Structures are given as structure tokens and as C-alpha cells.
Amino acid sequence: MSGAGGRRPIVAANWKMHHLAADAEAFCRRLAAGLPEHGAAEPEVVVFPSFPLLTAVAAGLAGSGATVGGQDLHPEDAGAHTGDVSGAQLADAGCAWALAGHSERRRDHGEGDELVAAKVRAARRHGLAPMVCVGETAGERRAGRTHDVLDRQLAAALAALEGLAPAAWALAYEPVWAIGTGDTATPETAAEAHAHLRRRIADARGDGDAAAVRILYGGSVKPANAAELAPREGIDGFLVGGASLDAGDFLAIISAWP
């Protein structure tokens, strides 16, 4: 299975601060059982649980074709950083991916572009594929600053991704005004933002990298709108929040890809 330009789609579940161990184990059983019906983990499936659940989820998904990622990581490899987690610890727990720059980290913890870039570099040091999140707030969109915000966030990330093959990282466009609000970007709005990001990647890295990198959409993705968004040119998958907490809904979103 591949999307436009031969890119393999990614459907990722971001559980945020949800689920306990029993919930995670039940989810993994159902997801692992359901994936063969949808092409044995095609598209690529990634689950981002909270840190205490990483080992259990990695074990529960072993052999399913799905992989596990960390929701965040510290820029340093180790040290006196209470409450943080390192890239080495994520890799040791079985992670293949790491999120960087999610809008809730930017909002709740004041993370700026340079810190996000440092986290991308930390992920790379430990063999984790970075999934970098970018997106504008409602106020920035109303002010006509969407492209300016995306350009600034992307430029910082690309500097940290220099030399990394496009298949080894991904970008997630998550309009902040659509996260957890029920207000999904229209397919046209999402496709336009993705096209803008791809043009900027082409400017910085060349047409080859721009054509190969996968850009996901994240922002109130649900089974009801996934089938409408998936066929759009330049949308290479989804970063799913609330709808990823239910394995049935998540499998339905995965199945939106032909």
C-alpha cells in the first residue's frame, strides 16, 4: 500500500494522558487481531502511549507489525531532569518513534522551536524516527499568519533533520484550532497546508526529499471524516488523538486507506 508519490501512509495513535494498563492491554489485543484484516499493519501503524505504558504496549503489539513511540523526550541523553525521559530510555522500552513539538507540549510547557529541534536531534542519536508536529492556532489563522508559523516551525525542524533520509522521519500538520475541538480542517484546507509544507521542504532539501517525506494530518480525525481526508493529494496519514483510544475506531481509521 502506498499513497501519492509511492509514500507509505502512517496512521498513528496519540493516547496523550489516557488509559491504564488494563485498557492498554485490551486495546493491543484488539488492534493486533484486527490489523491483518486491513493488510497486516499496512499502512504503517504507530501507537504513542504515555510513558508508564510503553513496555506493556510494546509487548502487546509484538509481532503485529505495529510499532511504538514516545510522546516526548528530553534533549539530553541522561542527567538530573526529574520527570523527564531520555531517548535512550525510549529506545530501551521498545520505541521506534518519538513525537517532537506537539502543540500541547508547546502550549502546556512553553516549548519553542529551538527546544523542539534539540529533541529531534536527541531522537536521532538513539535511532528513533522523529515525528515533528507543526501547526497554527486559531488566532494565527485569523490573522493570516498560517504560512509564517508553519515556515518558522518547519525551518527549525529541518535544521535538526539535516542529512536524515526522508523515510526516517515524518511531519504532522496539526492545526491547533482543530485538536480536541471537533472542528476538523476541511480536506481542502488540510491539503493546502500540506502542499505548502512540501513546497518549503523542496526549497530547503530538494524535490526528491519533498516527494518522499510523509506529512500526516492531525486534528479531530475520526472514522467519519478519515475516508474523506485520506484520498487527498499530499495527505500521507493521520496523527489521531481521541479517536485512537478505542481500538475499533482506530481500526476504522486505518481502513480508510485503500
Contacts in CASP RR format, 6 or more apart in sequence:
PFRMAT RR
TARGET T0000
AUTHOR 0000-0000-0000
METHOD contacts of the structure
MODEL  1
MSGAGGRRPIVAANWKMHHLAADAEAFCRRLAAGLPEHGAAEPEVVVFPS
FPLLTAVAAGLAGSGATVGGQDLHPEDAGAHTGDVSGAQLADAGCAWALA
GHSERRRDHGEGDELVAAKVRAARRHGLAPMVCVGETAGERRAGRTHDVL
DRQLAAALAALEGLAPAAWALAYEPVWAIGTGDTATPETAAEAHAHLRRR
IADARGDGDAAAVRILYGGSVKPANAAELAPREGIDGFLVGGASLDAGDF
LAIISAWP
1 8 0 8 1.000
1 9 0 8 1.000
1 39 0 8 1.000
1 42 0 8 1.000
1 43 0 8 1.000
1 257 0 8 1.000
1 258 0 8 1.000
2 8 0 8 1.000
2 9 0 8 1.000
3 9 0 8 1.000
3 236 0 8 1.000
3 257 0 8 1.000
4 233 0 8 1.000
4 234 0 8 1.000
4 236 0 8 1.000
5 211 0 8 1.000
7 212 0 8 1.000
7 213 0 8 1.000
7 214 0 8 1.000
7 236 0 8 1.000
8 42 0 8 1.000
8 43 0 8 1.000
8 44 0 8 1.000
8 214 0 8 1.000
9 43 0 8 1.000
9 44 0 8 1.000
9 214 0 8 1.000
9 230 0 8 1.000
9 236 0 8 1.000
9 237 0 8 1.000
9 257 0 8 1.000
10 43 0 8 1.000
10 44 0 8 1.000
10 45 0 8 1.000
10 46 0 8 1.000
10 170 0 8 1.000
10 214 0 8 1.000
10 216 0 8 1.000
10 236 0 8 1.000
10 237 0 8 1.000
10 238 0 8 1.000
11 43 0 8 1.000
11 44 0 8 1.000
11 45 0 8 1.000
11 46 0 8 1.000
11 237 0 8 1.000
11 238 0 8 1.000
11 240 0 8 1.000
11 250 0 8 1.000
11 253 0 8 1.000
11 254 0 8 1.000
11 257 0 8 1.000
12 45 0 8 1.000
12 46 0 8 1.000
12 47 0 8 1.000
12 48 0 8 1.000
12 97 0 8 1.000
12 131 0 8 1.000
12 172 0 8 1.000
12 216 0 8 1.000
12 238 0 8 1.000
12 239 0 8 1.000
12 240 0 8 1.000
12 244 0 8 1.000
13 45 0 8 1.000
13 46 0 8 1.000
13 47 0 8 1.000
13 48 0 8 1.000
13 240 0 8 1.000
13 241 0 8 1.000
13 244 0 8 1.000
13 245 0 8 1.000
13 250 0 8 1.000
14 48 0 8 1.000
14 71 0 8 1.000
14 99 0 8 1.000
14 102 0 8 1.000
14 239 0 8 1.000
14 240 0 8 1.000
14 241 0 8 1.000
14 244 0 8 1.000
15 47 0 8 1.000
15 48 0 8 1.000
15 49 0 8 1.000
15 50 0 8 1.000
15 53 0 8 1.000
15 71 0 8 1.000
15 241 0 8 1.000
15 244 0 8 1.000
15 245 0 8 1.000
16 50 0 8 1.000
16 71 0 8 1.000
16 104 0 8 1.000
16 241 0 8 1.000
16 242 0 8 1.000
17 50 0 8 1.000
18 50 0 8 1.000
18 242 0 8 1.000
18 245 0 8 1.000
19 27 0 8 1.000
19 49 0 8 1.000
19 50 0 8 1.000
19 53 0 8 1.000
19 245 0 8 1.000
21 52 0 8 1.000
21 53 0 8 1.000
21 56 0 8 1.000
24 49 0 8 1.000
24 53 0 8 1.000
24 56 0 8 1.000
24 57 0 8 1.000
25 56 0 8 1.000
25 60 0 8 1.000
26 247 0 8 1.000
27 245 0 8 1.000
27 247 0 8 1.000
28 47 0 8 1.000
28 56 0 8 1.000
28 57 0 8 1.000
28 60 0 8 1.000
28 61 0 8 1.000
28 64 0 8 1.000
29 60 0 8 1.000
30 247 0 8 1.000
30 248 0 8 1.000
30 251 0 8 1.000
31 45 0 8 1.000
31 47 0 8 1.000
31 61 0 8 1.000
31 64 0 8 1.000
31 66 0 8 1.000
31 247 0 8 1.000
31 250 0 8 1.000
31 251 0 8 1.000
32 60 0 8 1.000
32 61 0 8 1.000
32 63 0 8 1.000
32 64 0 8 1.000
32 66 0 8 1.000
34 251 0 8 1.000
35 41 0 8 1.000
35 45 0 8 1.000
35 64 0 8 1.000
35 65 0 8 1.000
35 66 0 8 1.000
35 251 0 8 1.000
35 254 0 8 1.000
37 251 0 8 1.000
37 255 0 8 1.000
38 251 0 8 1.000
38 254 0 8 1.000
38 255 0 8 1.000
40 65 0 8 1.000
41 64 0 8 1.000
41 65 0 8 1.000
41 66 0 8 1.000
42 257 0 8 1.000
43 237 0 8 1.000
43 254 0 8 1.000
43 257 0 8 1.000
44 67 0 8 1.000
45 64 0 8 1.000
45 65 0 8 1.000
45 66 0 8 1.000
45 67 0 8 1.000
45 254 0 8 1.000
46 66 0 8 1.000
46 67 0 8 1.000
46 68 0 8 1.000
46 69 0 8 1.000
46 96 0 8 1.000
46 97 0 8 1.000
46 131 0 8 1.000
47 57 0 8 1.000
47 61 0 8 1.000
47 66 0 8 1.000
47 67 0 8 1.000
47 68 0 8 1.000
47 69 0 8 1.000
47 244 0 8 1.000
48 68 0 8 1.000
48 69 0 8 1.000
48 70 0 8 1.000
48 71 0 8 1.000
48 97 0 8 1.000
48 99 0 8 1.000
49 57 0 8 1.000
49 68 0 8 1.000
49 69 0 8 1.000
49 70 0 8 1.000
49 71 0 8 1.000
50 71 0 8 1.000
51 70 0 8 1.000
51 71 0 8 1.000
51 85 0 8 1.000
54 68 0 8 1.000
54 69 0 8 1.000
54 70 0 8 1.000
54 90 0 8 1.000
54 93 0 8 1.000
54 94 0 8 1.000
54 95 0 8 1.000
55 93 0 8 1.000
55 94 0 8 1.000
57 68 0 8 1.000
58 68 0 8 1.000
58 93 0 8 1.000
58 94 0 8 1.000
58 95 0 8 1.000
61 67 0 8 1.000
61 68 0 8 1.000
67 95 0 8 1.000
67 96 0 8 1.000
67 97 0 8 1.000
68 93 0 8 1.000
68 94 0 8 1.000
68 95 0 8 1.000
68 96 0 8 1.000
68 97 0 8 1.000
69 90 0 8 1.000
69 95 0 8 1.000
69 96 0 8 1.000
69 97 0 8 1.000
69 98 0 8 1.000
69 99 0 8 1.000
69 128 0 8 1.000
70 85 0 8 1.000
70 90 0 8 1.000
70 95 0 8 1.000
70 97 0 8 1.000
70 98 0 8 1.000
70 99 0 8 1.000
70 128 0 8 1.000
71 99 0 8 1.000
71 102 0 8 1.000
72 85 0 8 1.000
72 98 0 8 1.000
72 99 0 8 1.000
72 100 0 8 1.000
72 102 0 8 1.000
72 105 0 8 1.000
72 119 0 8 1.000
73 84 0 8 1.000
73 85 0 8 1.000
73 86 0 8 1.000
73 87 0 8 1.000
73 90 0 8 1.000
73 98 0 8 1.000
73 100 0 8 1.000
73 119 0 8 1.000
73 122 0 8 1.000
73 123 0 8 1.000
73 128 0 8 1.000
74 81 0 8 1.000
74 84 0 8 1.000
74 85 0 8 1.000
74 86 0 8 1.000
74 87 0 8 1.000
74 119 0 8 1.000
74 122 0 8 1.000
75 115 0 8 1.000
75 118 0 8 1.000
75 119 0 8 1.000
75 121 0 8 1.000
75 122 0 8 1.000
76 86 0 8 1.000
76 122 0 8 1.000
77 86 0 8 1.000
77 87 0 8 1.000
77 88 0 8 1.000
77 122 0 8 1.000
77 125 0 8 1.000
77 126 0 8 1.000
78 86 0 8 1.000
78 88 0 8 1.000
79 86 0 8 1.000
86 122 0 8 1.000
86 126 0 8 1.000
87 95 0 8 1.000
87 98 0 8 1.000
87 122 0 8 1.000
87 123 0 8 1.000
87 125 0 8 1.000
87 126 0 8 1.000
87 128 0 8 1.000
88 126 0 8 1.000
90 98 0 8 1.000
90 126 0 8 1.000
90 128 0 8 1.000
91 126 0 8 1.000
91 127 0 8 1.000
91 128 0 8 1.000
95 128 0 8 1.000
96 128 0 8 1.000
96 129 0 8 1.000
97 128 0 8 1.000
97 129 0 8 1.000
97 130 0 8 1.000
97 131 0 8 1.000
98 119 0 8 1.000
98 123 0 8 1.000
98 128 0 8 1.000
98 129 0 8 1.000
98 130 0 8 1.000
98 131 0 8 1.000
99 131 0 8 1.000
99 133 0 8 1.000
100 116 0 8 1.000
100 119 0 8 1.000
100 120 0 8 1.000
100 123 0 8 1.000
100 130 0 8 1.000
100 131 0 8 1.000
100 132 0 8 1.000
100 133 0 8 1.000
100 157 0 8 1.000
101 111 0 8 1.000
101 116 0 8 1.000
101 119 0 8 1.000
101 132 0 8 1.000
101 133 0 8 1.000
101 134 0 8 1.000
102 133 0 8 1.000
102 174 0 8 1.000
103 133 0 8 1.000
103 135 0 8 1.000
103 174 0 8 1.000
103 176 0 8 1.000
103 179 0 8 1.000
104 179 0 8 1.000
105 111 0 8 1.000
106 112 0 8 1.000
106 116 0 8 1.000
107 176 0 8 1.000
113 152 0 8 1.000
113 153 0 8 1.000
113 155 0 8 1.000
113 156 0 8 1.000
113 157 0 8 1.000
114 156 0 8 1.000
116 132 0 8 1.000
116 153 0 8 1.000
116 156 0 8 1.000
116 157 0 8 1.000
117 156 0 8 1.000
117 157 0 8 1.000
117 159 0 8 1.000
117 160 0 8 1.000
118 160 0 8 1.000
119 130 0 8 1.000
120 130 0 8 1.000
120 132 0 8 1.000
120 157 0 8 1.000
120 160 0 8 1.000
120 161 0 8 1.000
120 169 0 8 1.000
121 160 0 8 1.000
123 129 0 8 1.000
123 130 0 8 1.000
124 130 0 8 1.000
124 160 0 8 1.000
124 161 0 8 1.000
124 164 0 8 1.000
129 168 0 8 1.000
129 169 0 8 1.000
129 170 0 8 1.000
130 157 0 8 1.000
130 160 0 8 1.000
130 161 0 8 1.000
130 169 0 8 1.000
130 170 0 8 1.000
131 169 0 8 1.000
131 170 0 8 1.000
131 171 0 8 1.000
131 172 0 8 1.000
131 216 0 8 1.000
131 239 0 8 1.000
132 157 0 8 1.000
132 161 0 8 1.000
132 169 0 8 1.000
132 170 0 8 1.000
132 171 0 8 1.000
132 172 0 8 1.000
133 171 0 8 1.000
133 172 0 8 1.000
133 174 0 8 1.000
133 239 0 8 1.000
134 149 0 8 1.000
134 150 0 8 1.000
134 153 0 8 1.000
134 154 0 8 1.000
134 157 0 8 1.000
134 171 0 8 1.000
134 172 0 8 1.000
134 173 0 8 1.000
134 174 0 8 1.000
134 197 0 8 1.000
135 146 0 8 1.000
135 149 0 8 1.000
135 150 0 8 1.000
135 153 0 8 1.000
135 173 0 8 1.000
135 174 0 8 1.000
135 175 0 8 1.000
135 176 0 8 1.000
135 193 0 8 1.000
136 145 0 8 1.000
136 146 0 8 1.000
136 149 0 8 1.000
136 150 0 8 1.000
136 175 0 8 1.000
136 176 0 8 1.000
136 177 0 8 1.000
137 149 0 8 1.000
137 176 0 8 1.000
137 177 0 8 1.000
138 176 0 8 1.000
138 177 0 8 1.000
139 145 0 8 1.000
139 177 0 8 1.000
140 146 0 8 1.000
140 148 0 8 1.000
140 149 0 8 1.000
141 175 0 8 1.000
141 177 0 8 1.000
146 193 0 8 1.000
147 196 0 8 1.000
150 173 0 8 1.000
150 193 0 8 1.000
150 196 0 8 1.000
150 197 0 8 1.000
150 200 0 8 1.000
151 200 0 8 1.000
154 171 0 8 1.000
154 197 0 8 1.000
154 200 0 8 1.000
154 201 0 8 1.000
155 200 0 8 1.000
155 204 0 8 1.000
157 171 0 8 1.000
158 201 0 8 1.000
158 204 0 8 1.000
158 205 0 8 1.000
161 169 0 8 1.000
165 212 0 8 1.000
166 205 0 8 1.000
166 208 0 8 1.000
166 209 0 8 1.000
166 212 0 8 1.000
166 213 0 8 1.000
166 214 0 8 1.000
167 212 0 8 1.000
169 213 0 8 1.000
170 213 0 8 1.000
170 214 0 8 1.000
170 215 0 8 1.000
170 216 0 8 1.000
170 236 0 8 1.000
171 197 0 8 1.000
171 201 0 8 1.000
171 213 0 8 1.000
171 214 0 8 1.000
171 215 0 8 1.000
171 216 0 8 1.000
172 215 0 8 1.000
172 216 0 8 1.000
172 217 0 8 1.000
172 218 0 8 1.000
172 239 0 8 1.000
173 190 0 8 1.000
173 193 0 8 1.000
173 194 0 8 1.000
173 197 0 8 1.000
173 215 0 8 1.000
173 216 0 8 1.000
173 217 0 8 1.000
173 218 0 8 1.000
174 217 0 8 1.000
174 218 0 8 1.000
174 219 0 8 1.000
174 239 0 8 1.000
175 185 0 8 1.000
175 189 0 8 1.000
175 190 0 8 1.000
175 193 0 8 1.000
175 218 0 8 1.000
175 219 0 8 1.000
177 183 0 8 1.000
178 184 0 8 1.000
178 185 0 8 1.000
178 218 0 8 1.000
178 219 0 8 1.000
178 220 0 8 1.000
179 218 0 8 1.000
179 219 0 8 1.000
179 220 0 8 1.000
179 241 0 8 1.000
180 219 0 8 1.000
180 220 0 8 1.000
180 241 0 8 1.000
180 242 0 8 1.000
181 220 0 8 1.000
182 220 0 8 1.000
183 220 0 8 1.000
184 219 0 8 1.000
184 220 0 8 1.000
184 221 0 8 1.000
184 222 0 8 1.000
184 225 0 8 1.000
184 229 0 8 1.000
185 193 0 8 1.000
185 217 0 8 1.000
185 219 0 8 1.000
187 228 0 8 1.000
187 229 0 8 1.000
187 232 0 8 1.000
187 235 0 8 1.000
190 217 0 8 1.000
190 229 0 8 1.000
190 232 0 8 1.000
190 235 0 8 1.000
191 232 0 8 1.000
191 233 0 8 1.000
191 234 0 8 1.000
191 235 0 8 1.000
194 215 0 8 1.000
194 217 0 8 1.000
194 232 0 8 1.000
194 234 0 8 1.000
194 235 0 8 1.000
195 233 0 8 1.000
195 234 0 8 1.000
197 215 0 8 1.000
198 210 0 8 1.000
198 211 0 8 1.000
198 213 0 8 1.000
198 215 0 8 1.000
198 234 0 8 1.000
199 210 0 8 1.000
201 209 0 8 1.000
201 210 0 8 1.000
201 213 0 8 1.000
202 208 0 8 1.000
202 209 0 8 1.000
202 210 0 8 1.000
214 236 0 8 1.000
214 237 0 8 1.000
215 234 0 8 1.000
215 235 0 8 1.000
215 236 0 8 1.000
216 235 0 8 1.000
216 236 0 8 1.000
216 237 0 8 1.000
216 238 0 8 1.000
216 239 0 8 1.000
217 229 0 8 1.000
217 235 0 8 1.000
217 237 0 8 1.000
217 238 0 8 1.000
217 239 0 8 1.000
218 238 0 8 1.000
218 239 0 8 1.000
218 240 0 8 1.000
218 241 0 8 1.000
219 239 0 8 1.000
219 241 0 8 1.000
221 229 0 8 1.000
221 238 0 8 1.000
221 239 0 8 1.000
221 240 0 8 1.000
221 241 0 8 1.000
221 243 0 8 1.000
221 253 0 8 1.000
222 243 0 8 1.000
222 249 0 8 1.000
222 253 0 8 1.000
223 243 0 8 1.000
223 249 0 8 1.000
223 252 0 8 1.000
223 253 0 8 1.000
223 256 0 8 1.000
226 238 0 8 1.000
226 252 0 8 1.000
226 253 0 8 1.000
226 256 0 8 1.000
227 256 0 8 1.000
229 235 0 8 1.000
229 238 0 8 1.000
229 256 0 8 1.000
230 237 0 8 1.000
230 238 0 8 1.000
230 256 0 8 1.000
230 257 0 8 1.000
230 258 0 8 1.000
231 258 0 8 1.000
237 257 0 8 1.000
238 253 0 8 1.000
240 250 0 8 1.000
240 253 0 8 1.000
243 249 0 8 1.000
243 250 0 8 1.000
243 253 0 8 1.000
244 250 0 8 1.000
244 253 0 8 1.000
END
